[in-house]
């Protein structure tokens, strides 16, 4: 437990003058603000708070992905049975999965119409004139990651170019999943299932920042999954953690090993990528009828080979992002400890679609493609669906070309727009590996298709290389490749070629559903991950006694004859610091005036941990901590009140509680990363 002691010592050094601090940002408000009293780091016994939690009959996890989404559930009475949602209507040729596309359709009046395949098919069948009035959105989850200054008012752009509030769209989508799941549960139970019986789990990428997680929570509240008063009903799960939890349950027949170490199931390493996967897919197809997966209550065979302290990497490659997480196993219970803060980036399979779009721009002209997307949005969607199914047919050893059907309206609109044919454009474009076939198709050579994957795969490999350079990651035993993009043989081969000699590379068979199933297991036992790493350094600005020679002169503030140093960064936690699940960071604050009813403290963050002042480069205001003192004061308000705040950084979200020391009453506290 050495890492916790370390957490305590860094705060101990600041305990010299507990009462000598005022919050400096408050100075601008003409108010000396708050006094942090003794800061300290304490470890809470996590079991004490568990007893009074409410009991849920079922855990439902929603995997809200960039390209596809779905849900799965398990009854708390039989946690070893995980049921994946019923088969959805629709579906694409060449794409078999239990999830549905993350697409949503609103009527011209902006009311929710449909989701998934139903939304796509309805939109496709609309008359082109009417289609431009409907609002169709796809792959919108990525917006939460790419928006630097996410707020409740962030907009999304529909296919017709119109703007809608992101919060509304996310809430509509979650509400849709809620209704589908409750309906399925009610049908199965034979009686009406109430929302209050359900503990909801929503998965998000581990590299998402706090605002994006808070945004998801707000959308879920708006959709009625849970409420601020009953926030425990909703858990935010991190995708690679969910995958990690599921991977520990795997039996040998449930995965494909890509390493050159040994032949698996009678396949040598070179066969494994193609043949092993084909065999596994066949196995899954046969088992598709049963949507219930038994997770045996044992530790899987892979796990039985892991010893105390062994490390493994989970590479979660989805549609929008790639998340890398390093975990270490702690026996005997098999709890997990995060060894290095989650890293990754926007290197999902969407990157391949983007390269295809760039290729189309190169052949037909960017001006045409932009116009076509706006004027014929449904046909553009069709073209991307056609590309998606060919994208899945790409493989390292493929020799025959891949044909992509161009919608008739593309050919027709191009002729009107340019005055010559699509065929002419292809001849003229000098893109020699894409030809026109007389059946109205773009014919791509395998090399051309592989070239579309290259930038995205290169980014993933480069990111993994960087990770493997870190001392914490040098002795990794396994690499689990999960997420929808992990099905791509090109990615499998690249990871195998780069890291096959460093560790064993494992792919769960039902790789697209790994996260969903792991999220259900996480909802059943959220305490399984005992230690996480803080992605950022967090703290607040305070006033300290001014020390000549130590503090810069421009930070000097003299008040009532006392010399203060302003803008001092009081650190709650450092970037990449280990935090145990129940560990609390404790600070005490005093209102400037006894009558003050609200204390608002600005929270600052930085990506590195060598921070002295809130004005240092790289330090950003990232949120607020708000203490609401109304209703806590009794008749005798002490002249100097002390409000003790406890912050938790070891969970998937940052949480805070507070108590008024004089009355021992709890104080309403809000920690906000969205509306500050």
C-alpha positions in Angstrom: 0.0 0.0 0.0 3.0 2.3 -0.4 1.3 4.4 -3.0 -1.2 5.7 -0.5 1.4 6.7 2.0 2.9 8.7 -0.8 -0.4 10.4 -1.4 -0.5 11.4 2.2 3.0 12.9 2.4 2.5 15.4 -0.4 -0.3 17.0 1.5 1.6 16.9 4.8 4.2 19.3 3.5 1.5 22.0 3.1 0.0 21.7 6.6 2.4 24.3 8.1 -0.1 27.1 8.2 -3.5 25.6 8.0 -5.5 28.8 8.8 -3.3 31.1 6.7 -5.0 30.8 3.4 -7.6 32.6 1.4 -8.8 31.6 -2.0 -7.2 34.0 -4.4 -9.7 33.9 -7.3 -12.2 35.4 -5.0 -10.0 38.6 -4.7 -11.5 39.8 -8.0 -14.9 39.6 -6.4 -13.8 42.1 -3.7 -14.0 39.3 -1.2 -11.2 37.4 0.5 -13.1 34.2 0.0 -12.3 31.0 1.8 -9.7 29.6 4.1 -8.6 26.1 3.5 -7.8 24.5 6.9 -5.7 21.4 7.3 -5.5 19.6 4.0 -5.0 15.8 4.2 -5.4 12.6 2.3 -7.3 9.9 4.0 -8.3 6.4 3.0 -11.9 5.5 3.5 -13.1 2.0 4.3 -15.1 1.4 1.2 -17.3 -1.4 2.6 -19.0 0.9 5.2 -21.0 2.8 2.6 -22.1 -0.3 0.7 -24.7 -1.6 3.2 -27.3 1.2 2.7 -27.3 1.0 -1.1 -30.6 0.2 -2.8 -31.0 -3.2 -4.3 -31.6 -3.4 -8.1 -33.2 -6.5 -9.7 -31.3 -6.1 -13.0 -28.2 -4.4 -14.4 -28.6 -3.0 -17.9 -25.5 -1.7 -19.7 -25.7 0.6 -22.7 -22.7 0.7 -25.0 -23.2 4.0 -26.8 -20.7 3.7 -29.5 -19.5 6.1 -32.3 -20.6 3.7 -35.1 -22.9 1.2 -33.3 -24.7 0.9 -30.0 -26.5 -1.7 -28.0 -27.5 -3.0 -24.6 -27.1 -6.1 -22.5 -28.4 -7.1 -19.1 -28.2 -9.5 -16.3 -30.5 -10.2 -13.4 -28.7 -9.7 -10.1 -30.1 -13.1 -8.9 -28.2 -14.9 -11.7 -25.2 -12.8 -12.4 -23.5 -15.4 -14.5 -26.1 -15.0 -17.3 -25.6 -12.0 -19.5 -28.3 -11.5 -22.1 -27.6 -9.4 -25.2 -30.5 -7.4 -26.5 -33.0 -8.9 -28.9 -32.2 -8.9 -32.6 -32.9 -5.6 -34.2 -34.9 -5.0 -37.3 -32.9 -4.3 -40.5 -29.2 -5.1 -40.8 -26.6 -4.8 -43.6 -25.2 -7.4 -45.9 -21.8 -8.4 -44.8 -22.2 -6.9 -41.3 -23.4 -9.3 -38.6 -23.6 -8.0 -35.2 -26.0 -7.6 -32.3 -25.6 -3.9 -32.2 -27.4 -1.3 -34.2 -26.0 1.8 -36.0 -25.7 4.9 -33.8 -28.1 6.8 -36.1 -31.1 8.9 -35.1 -33.8 10.5 -37.2 -35.9 13.5 -36.1 -39.0 14.8 -37.9 -38.9 18.2 -39.6 -40.6 19.4 -36.3 -37.5 18.1 -34.4 -39.4 15.3 -32.7 -37.8 11.9 -32.2 -38.8 9.5 -35.0 -36.5 6.5 -35.0 -33.1 5.1 -34.1 -30.7 2.6 -35.6 -31.5 0.6 -38.8 -35.1 1.8 -38.6 -33.9 5.5 -38.8 -31.5 4.7 -41.6 -34.0 2.8 -43.7 -36.8 5.3 -43.2 -34.5 8.2 -44.2 -33.3 6.3 -47.2 -36.9 5.8 -48.5 -37.9 9.4 -48.1 -38.4 11.4 -51.3 -35.2 13.4 -51.8 -37.1 16.7 -51.6 -38.6 15.8 -48.2 -35.4 14.2 -47.0 -33.6 17.5 -46.7 -36.2 18.7 -44.1 -35.7 15.7 -41.8 -32.8 15.7 -39.4 -30.7 12.7 -39.6 -27.6 12.3 -37.4 -25.0 9.5 -37.4 -21.7 8.8 -35.6 -22.4 11.8 -33.3 -20.9 10.4 -30.1 -17.4 11.5 -31.3 -18.5 15.1 -30.8 -18.1 14.8 -27.1 -14.5 13.9 -27.5 -13.5 16.4 -30.1 -15.3 19.4 -28.5 -12.7 21.2 -26.3 -15.2 23.4 -24.6 -18.2 21.1 -24.3 -21.3 22.7 -22.6 -25.0 21.9 -22.2 -25.5 24.0 -25.3 -23.0 22.3 -27.7 -24.6 21.7 -31.1 -24.5 18.8 -33.5 -25.0 19.2 -37.3 -27.5 16.9 -39.0 -27.0 15.5 -42.5 -29.0 18.4 -44.0 -26.7 21.0 -42.4 -29.2 22.0 -39.6 -28.0 22.3 -36.0 -29.5 20.6 -33.0 -28.6 20.5 -29.3 -26.3 17.6 -28.6 -27.9 17.1 -25.1 -31.3 16.6 -26.8 -29.9 14.0 -29.2 -28.1 12.0 -26.5 -31.1 12.1 -24.3 -33.4 10.9 -27.1 -31.0 8.0 -27.9 -30.7 7.0 -24.2 -34.5 7.2 -23.8 -34.9 5.0 -26.8 -32.6 2.4 -25.2 -34.4 2.7 -21.9 -37.8 2.0 -23.5 -36.4 -1.0 -25.6 -34.7 -2.5 -22.6 -37.7 -2.1 -20.2 -40.0 -3.6 -22.8 -37.8 -6.6 -23.3 -37.4 -7.1 -19.6 -41.2 -6.8 -19.1 -41.8 -9.3 -21.8 -39.3 -11.7 -20.3 -40.6 -11.3 -16.8 -44.2 -11.5 -17.8 -45.0 -8.4 -15.7 -44.3 -4.7 -16.0 -40.7 -3.8 -15.2 -40.2 -0.5 -13.4 -37.2 1.8 -14.1 -36.5 1.9 -10.4 -35.7 -1.9 -10.6 -32.8 -1.2 -13.0 -29.3 -0.1 -12.3 -28.1 1.5 -15.5 -24.5 1.5 -16.8 -23.4 3.7 -19.7 -20.0 3.1 -21.2 -17.6 5.9 -22.3 -14.0 5.9 -23.6 -11.5 6.1 -20.9 -9.8 9.1 -22.5 -13.0 11.2 -22.3 -12.5 14.1 -20.0 -14.7 14.9 -17.0 -17.0 17.3 -18.9 -17.9 14.5 -21.4 -18.7 12.1 -18.6 -20.8 14.7 -16.9 -22.6 15.4 -20.2 -23.5 11.8 -20.5 -24.9 11.8 -17.0 -27.0 14.9 -17.7 -28.4 13.3 -20.9 -29.2 10.2 -18.9 -31.1 12.3 -16.3 -33.0 14.0 -19.0 -33.9 10.6 -20.5 -35.2 9.5 -17.1 -32.7 6.7 -16.5 -31.8 8.2 -13.1 -32.0 11.5 -11.3 -29.6 13.8 -9.5 -31.3 12.8 -6.2 -30.8 9.1 -7.1 -27.5 9.4 -8.9 -26.3 5.9 -7.7 -28.8 4.3 -10.1 -26.5 5.2 -13.0 -22.9 4.2 -13.2 -20.5 5.5 -15.9 -18.2 2.7 -16.9 -14.9 3.1 -18.8 -14.9 1.0 -22.0 -11.4 -0.6 -21.7 -12.1 -1.3 -18.0 -15.3 -3.1 -19.0 -13.3 -5.1 -21.6 -10.7 -5.9 -19.1 -13.3 -7.3 -16.6 -14.8 -9.5 -19.3 -11.5 -10.7 -20.6 -10.6 -12.2 -17.2 -13.6 -14.5 -17.5 -12.6 -15.9 -20.9 -12.1 -19.6 -21.5 -9.7 -20.8 -24.1 -12.3 -21.6 -26.7 -13.7 -18.1 -26.4 -10.7 -16.3 -27.9 -8.2 -16.3 -30.7 -4.5 -16.0 -30.0 -2.5 -14.1 -32.6 0.9 -14.7 -31.2 3.7 -16.7 -32.8 4.4 -18.4 -29.5 2.3 -21.4 -30.2 -0.4 -22.9 -32.4 -3.9 -22.4 -30.9 -6.7 -24.8 -31.6 -4.4 -26.5 -34.1 -3.8 -23.3 -36.1 -0.3 -21.8 -36.6 0.1 -18.1 -36.1 -0.1 -17.2 -39.8 -3.4 -19.1 -40.1 -4.8 -17.7 -37.0 -5.6 -14.2 -38.3 -7.7 -15.5 -41.2 -8.8 -19.0 -40.5 -9.1 -18.9 -36.7 -11.2 -15.8 -36.9 -13.4 -17.4 -39.6 -13.9 -20.5 -37.5 -14.7 -18.3 -34.5 -17.2 -16.3 -36.5 -18.9 -19.5 -37.5 -19.0 -20.6 -33.9 -20.6 -17.3 -33.0 -23.1 -17.5 -35.8 -24.2 -20.9 -34.6 -24.6 -19.5 -31.1 -26.3 -16.4 -32.2 -29.7 -17.8 -31.7 -29.0 -17.9 -28.0 -28.5 -14.3 -26.8 -27.5 -15.4 -23.4 -23.9 -15.8 -22.5 -22.8 -17.7 -19.5 -19.9 -16.1 -17.7 -18.6 -18.9 -15.6 -18.0 -17.9 -12.1 -14.5 -19.1 -12.3 -11.5 -17.1 -13.4 -10.8 -18.0 -17.0 -7.9 -20.2 -18.2 -5.9 -17.2 -19.4 -6.3 -15.7 -16.0 -5.1 -18.9 -14.2 -1.8 -18.3 -16.0 -1.5 -14.8 -14.5 0.3 -14.5 -11.3 0.1 -11.7 -8.6 1.6 -8.5 -10.1 1.3 -9.6 -13.8 0.5 -6.8 -16.2 -1.6 -6.7 -19.4 -2.7 -4.1 -21.9 -6.3 -3.7 -23.2 -6.4 -2.0 -26.6 -10.0 -1.0 -27.2 -10.4 0.1 -30.8 -13.8 1.3 -31.7 -15.4 3.5 -34.3 -14.3 6.8 -33.0 -11.5 6.4 -30.5 -8.8 4.0 -29.5 -8.2 3.6 -25.7 -5.2 2.0 -24.2 -5.3 0.8 -20.6 -2.7 -1.0 -18.6 -3.9 -3.2 -15.7 -2.2 -5.3 -13.1 -3.8 -8.3 -11.4 -4.1 -8.4 -7.6 -4.7 -11.8 -6.1 -6.5 -13.6 -4.5 -9.7 -11.9 -5.5 -8.4 -11.0 -8.9 -9.0 -7.3 -8.3 -7.5 -4.9 -10.9 -5.2 -2.0 -10.5 -4.6 0.6 -13.2 -0.8 1.0 -13.8 -0.7 3.9 -16.2 -3.2 6.6 -16.9 -5.5 5.8 -19.9 -4.1 7.1 -23.2 -5.4 7.0 -26.8 -6.9 9.2 -29.3 -9.3 9.6 -32.2 -7.9 6.7 -34.2 -11.1 4.6 -34.6 -12.4 3.0 -37.8 -14.0 6.3 -38.7 -10.5 7.4 -39.9 -10.8 4.8 -42.7 -14.2 6.4 -43.8 -12.5 9.8 -43.7 -9.7 8.5 -46.0 -12.3 7.1 -48.4 -14.1 10.5 -48.5 -10.7 12.2 -49.2 -10.2 9.7 -52.1 -13.7 10.6 -53.5 -12.8 14.3 -53.3 -9.6 13.6 -55.1 -11.5 11.8 -57.9 -14.7 13.8 -58.2 -13.7 17.2 -56.6 -14.3 18.4 -53.1 -16.9 21.0 -54.4 -19.0 18.2 -55.8 -18.8 15.9 -52.7 -19.8 18.8 -50.4 -22.8 19.6 -52.6 -23.8 16.0 -53.0 -23.8 15.4 -49.2 -26.1 18.4 -48.7 -28.4 17.9 -51.8 -28.6 14.1 -51.7 -28.0 13.2 -48.0 -29.7 9.8 -48.1 -27.7 8.7 -51.2 -24.5 9.7 -49.4 -25.5 7.5 -46.5 -26.1 4.7 -48.9 -22.7 5.1 -50.4 -21.0 5.0 -47.0 -23.0 1.8 -46.1 -21.8 0.2 -49.3 -18.2 1.2 -48.4 -18.7 -0.2 -44.8 -19.4 -3.7 -46.0 -16.4 -3.7 -48.4 -14.3 -2.2 -45.6 -15.0 -5.3 -43.6 -13.8 -7.5 -46.5 -10.4 -5.9 -46.5 -7.6 -8.4 -45.5 -3.8 -8.5 -45.7 -3.7 -11.4 -48.1 -6.6 -10.3 -50.4 -5.8 -10.4 -54.1 -9.1 -9.7 -55.9 -10.5 -6.2 -56.1 -13.3 -4.8 -53.9 -16.3 -3.3 -55.7 -18.3 -0.4 -54.2 -21.6 0.3 -55.8 -22.2 4.0 -56.5 -25.8 5.0 -56.0 -27.7 6.0 -59.2 -28.2 9.5 -57.9 -24.5 9.9 -57.5 -23.8 9.1 -61.1 -26.8 11.2 -62.2 -26.0 14.2 -60.0 -22.3 14.2 -61.0 -23.3 14.4 -64.7 -25.5 17.4 -64.0 -22.9 19.0 -61.9 -19.9 18.6 -64.1 -21.3 17.9 -67.5 -19.4 14.7 -68.0 -19.6 11.1 -66.7 -18.3 9.5 -63.5 -16.3 7.2 -65.8 -14.6 10.2 -67.4 -13.7 11.6 -64.0 -12.0 8.3 -63.0 -10.0 8.2 -66.2 -8.9 11.8 -65.7 -8.1 11.6 -62.0 -4.8 9.7 -62.2 -5.9 7.5 -59.3 -4.7 4.4 -61.0 -5.8 1.9 -58.4 -9.5 2.8 -58.6 -11.2 1.8 -61.8 -14.8 2.0 -63.1 -16.6 -1.2 -63.8 -19.4 -1.3 -66.3 -21.8 -2.5 -63.6 -21.8 1.0 -62.1 -19.2 0.3 -59.4 -15.9 1.7 -58.2 -13.4 -1.2 -58.4 -10.6 -0.8 -55.8 -7.5 -2.8 -55.8 -6.7 -4.4 -52.4 -3.7 -2.1 -52.1 -6.0 0.9 -52.6 -8.2 -0.3 -49.8 -5.2 -1.1 -47.5 -3.9 2.4 -48.1 -7.2 3.8 -46.6 -6.5 1.9 -43.4 -2.9 2.8 -43.2 -3.0 6.3 -41.5 -5.4 5.0 -38.8 -3.5 1.8 -38.1 -0.1 3.6 -38.1 -1.5 6.0 -35.5 -2.6 3.1 -33.3 0.7 1.2 -33.6 2.7 4.4 -32.9 0.6 5.1 -29.8 1.2 1.5 -28.6 4.9 1.9 -29.3 5.0 5.0 -27.1 3.1 3.1 -24.4 5.5 0.1 -24.5 8.4 2.5 -23.9 7.1 3.4 -20.4 8.8 1.5 -17.6 5.5 0.5 -16.1 4.5 -1.3 -19.3 7.8 -3.0 -20.1 6.9 -6.4 -18.8 3.4 -6.9 -20.1 2.3 -10.5 -20.5 -0.8 -10.1 -22.6 -2.3 -7.7 -25.0 -6.1 -7.9 -25.4 -7.4 -6.5 -28.7 -11.1 -5.5 -28.3 -13.8 -3.2 -29.8 -15.4 -3.3 -33.2 -12.3 -2.2 -35.1 -10.4 -5.2 -33.6 -12.3 -7.3 -36.1 -10.2 -5.8 -38.9 -7.6 -8.4 -40.1 -5.4 -5.5 -41.2 -5.3 -4.1 -37.6 -4.8 -7.6 -36.2 -1.9 -8.2 -38.5 -0.2 -4.9 -37.7 -0.5 -5.4 -34.0 0.8 -8.9 -34.3 3.8 -7.8 -36.5 4.7 -5.0 -34.1 4.2 -6.6 -30.7 3.9 -10.4 -31.2 7.4 -10.9 -29.9 6.8 -8.8 -26.7 3.6 -10.3 -25.4 0.8 -12.7 -26.2 -1.9 -11.1 -28.3 -5.5 -12.2 -27.6 -8.8 -11.4 -29.3 -12.0 -12.4 -27.6 -14.3 -14.1 -30.1 -17.3 -11.9 -29.8 -15.0 -8.9 -29.9 -17.7 -6.3 -30.7 -19.7 -7.3 -27.7 -16.8 -7.5 -25.2 -17.4 -4.1 -23.8 -21.1 -4.5 -23.4 -20.7 -7.7 -21.5 -17.9 -6.3 -19.3 -20.0 -3.3 -18.5 -22.8 -5.6 -17.2 -20.2 -7.3 -15.0 -19.0 -3.9 -13.8 -22.5 -2.9 -12.9 -22.9 -6.1 -10.8 -19.6 -5.4 -9.0 -18.3 -1.8 -9.4 -15.6 -2.3 -6.8 -13.7 -4.7 -8.9 -11.2 -2.1 -10.0 -9.5 -1.0 -6.8 -6.8 1.4 -8.0 -7.0 3.9 -10.9 -4.6 6.6 -12.1 -5.6 10.3 -12.2 -5.5 11.5 -15.8 -4.7 15.1 -14.7 -3.4 17.2 -11.8 -6.3 18.8 -10.0 -6.3 21.6 -7.4 -7.5 25.0 -6.3 -6.0 28.5 -5.9 -5.2 29.6 -2.4 -3.4 32.3 -0.5 -0.3 31.3 1.6 1.9 33.3 3.9 4.4 35.2 1.8 8.0 34.0 2.1 10.7 36.4 1.1 13.0 34.9 -1.5 10.7 31.9 -2.1 7.7 33.6 -3.6 7.7 36.0 -6.6 7.3 39.7 -5.7 4.4 40.1 -8.1 2.3 37.6 -6.1 2.6 39.7 -2.9 -0.7 40.9 -1.4 -0.8 42.9 1.9 -4.0 42.7 3.8 -4.5 44.0 7.4 -0.8 44.1 7.8 -0.3 40.5 6.8 1.7 39.6 3.7 0.1 36.9 1.5 1.3 35.1 -1.6 -1.6 34.9 -4.1 -2.5 32.2 -6.7 -0.8 29.3 -4.9 -1.9 26.0 -6.5 -3.2 23.7 -3.7 -2.9 20.3 -5.3 -5.6 17.7 -4.7 -4.0 15.0 -6.8 -1.3 14.7 -9.4 -1.5 13.5 -13.0 -0.8 9.7 -13.1 -1.0 9.4 -9.3 -2.4 6.1 -8.1 -5.7 6.5 -6.3 -7.5 3.7 -4.5 -11.3 3.3 -4.8 -12.3 4.7 -1.4 -9.5 7.1 -1.1 -10.6 10.7 -0.2 -8.9 14.0 -0.5 -9.9 16.1 2.5 -10.0 19.9 2.6 -11.7 22.3 5.0 -13.1 25.7 4.0 -14.4 28.6 6.0 -16.9 31.2 4.6 -15.4 34.7 4.5 -18.5 36.0 6.4 -20.6 33.9 8.8 -23.7 34.9 6.8 -22.3 33.6 3.5 -24.7 31.0 2.1 -22.8 29.7 -1.0 -19.1 29.0 -1.4 -17.9 28.6 -5.0 -14.3 27.4 -5.4 -12.7 27.2 -8.8 -11.0 23.9 -9.7 -7.9 24.0 -11.9 -6.2 21.2 -13.8 -2.9 20.6 -15.7 -1.6 17.7 -17.6 1.8 17.6 -15.7 2.3 17.7 -12.0 5.0 20.3 -11.5 2.6 23.1 -10.8 3.2 25.9 -8.2 0.7 28.6 -9.2 -2.7 28.6 -10.9 -1.1 31.1 -13.4 1.6 28.6 -14.5 1.6 27.7 -18.2 -0.7 24.7 -19.0 -2.9 25.3 -15.9 -6.6 25.7 -16.9 -9.7 26.4 -15.0 -11.8 23.2 -15.5 -14.7 23.4 -13.1 -16.2 24.5 -9.8 -16.9 23.1 -6.4 -20.0 24.6 -5.0 -20.9 24.4 -1.3 -24.5 25.3 -0.5 -24.8 26.3 3.2 -28.5 27.2 3.2 -30.4 25.2 5.7 -27.3 24.0 7.6 -27.1 26.8 10.1 -28.8 26.3 13.4 -29.8 29.2 15.8 -26.3 29.6 17.0 -24.0 30.0 14.1 -20.4 29.9 15.3 -18.3 32.9 14.3 -16.1 30.8 12.3 -17.6 27.8 10.4 -15.6 25.0 9.1 -16.9 23.1 6.1 -15.1 19.8 5.5 -15.0 18.7 1.8 -14.2 15.1 0.8 -13.3 14.5 -2.8 -13.0 11.1 -4.5 -10.8 10.7 -7.5 -10.5 6.9 -7.5 -13.9 6.2 -9.3 -14.8 6.6 -12.9 -16.1 10.1 -12.1 -14.9 12.7 -9.7 -17.3 12.9 -6.7 -17.5 15.2 -3.7 -19.3 15.3 -0.3 -19.1 17.9 2.5 -20.0 18.3 6.1 -20.4 21.3 8.5 -18.1 20.4 11.3 -20.0 22.4 14.0 -23.3 20.7 13.4 -22.1 17.5 11.7 -24.8 18.1 9.1 -24.0 17.2 5.6 -23.7 20.2 3.2 -25.0 20.1 -0.3 -22.1 20.0 -2.6 -21.9 20.1 -6.4 -18.8 19.5 -8.5 -19.3 20.8 -12.0 -17.1 20.5 -15.1 -19.8 21.6 -17.6 -21.5 24.8 -16.5 -18.8 26.9 -14.8 
